[in-house]
Amino acid sequence: MSEPKRPFGLTLSPATAQQIADEALQTRREPAEGVALVVTPNIEHIARLRRTPALARAYGNAAVIVCDGWPVRRYATLCGWSVERVTGCDIAVALMGADTYAPWQRPFFVLDTAETERAVLDWAAKRGLAGRVGTIIPPFGFENDDALCRDMAAKIQAHGATLLIMAVGAPRSEIFVDRYRSLLPPCWAFCVGQAVKIALGLVQRAPSRWQAVGLEWLWRLRQEPRRLARRYVVSSVGFMLAVVEDRRRTAARVRV
């Protein structure tokens, strides 16, 4: 039996959010193993892959790729993959909701605002991680400043991060981790964007009934119409174009 076609050239993981979180929480990476990048593609990410070579390289080097968006998961199913939808939010909740953390765990969060940082430090104190959690709030566009990125990587290295939680959105998170992985400590790196805010209760997630029918995007749009309306339109068009291109590549390979 032939292997299923890789959607958009990606090798997808069948693991659940809890399984991914458990492995990261229970398995300490060795220096020789380096960084294990975990990415959660939705339609916006797939659309960006078409025009952002640095993001495509990051995805190519990722250790774990799961289907975040419903359209991504459905297309993967069409390609013959038996995978479930696993969101960045699911992973963040599993990571940050653990009952206990091994003594060697040293999480580090790359965040967007001081409000989120305060919430993270409060979470750390309640979880018995006070003094073991590092944070930094880089300026917008930090991924384009080599000196700044190197300094940030040095701080993450000095902290001895075992879990690196990138909560500043795509493609900044993925590009930073991939481009500077040689300067980072051996760790699990999760690019989960706004999911940290949801896990902390700063942003309300869509009710389960909305999630069940694939309308979580509409819930978010209702909360932040100005920020998300244009993004969703552009991403939807880009995703459809990516699907068309992917189908054409598949047809070309079959003819050859």
C-alpha positions, 0 to 999 in steps of 0.5 A: 500500500502506497504512503499518503501524499504529504499535504503541502510537503509536510509530514504530519504527526498523529499525536494528541496535544496531551501526548505532545505536552507529556513528552516535552514535560517528561523528556529532557533533551540532550545537548546533541539533540538540540531544539525540537520545534513544534508547529501548528499550521492553520490556513494563515500559516499554509498561505504564508509558506507559499511566499515566506522561504524562511518559514518554509525552512522552519517547517522543513526542520520542525520536529512535530507538525500538527493540524491546527485549522479545520481546513488544514486537517480536512485537506490532510484527510483528503490526502490520506492522512488519519490525523486529528485537529490539534491546536496551539491552544490545546498544547498550551493548555496541556503544558501549562495545566500540568499537575507537577513539573520536574525539578529540571524544567525551566520554561521560558516565554517570549511574550507580546505585552507586559500584561501577559508577562505579569499573568505568566509570572503569576501562573509560575508562582501558583505552580511552584515555578517561581524563579524557574520561569524566564520571560522576554518581550521583544519589539515588533519585527525583532526577527529582522534584527540579527543583533537583537535575536542573538541577544535574545537567544543568549538570554534563553541559553543563559536561563537554561530553558527546557521549554521555550514557549513562543507566544508572539505569533507566526511567522516570527516565532518559527523563523526565530527558533529555526534561524537561531537554533544553534544558539539555543539550549536543547529544548522543546520549542512551541510556537503557539501565538495567542494560545498562552493568553487563552491558557492564562484566561486573558482571552476567552476561547470559543465554546466547545460547540463552536469548536466542534463545528469548525467555527472557532475562527468566527468566534475570534472574528467577533472578538477582534473584527478589526485585527482579524477580518482582513487577515482571514480574507487574505489567508483564505485566498492564500490557502485555496491557492496553496491547495490548488498548487499542491494538487497540481504538483501531485498531478505532475508527479503522477504523470512523471 
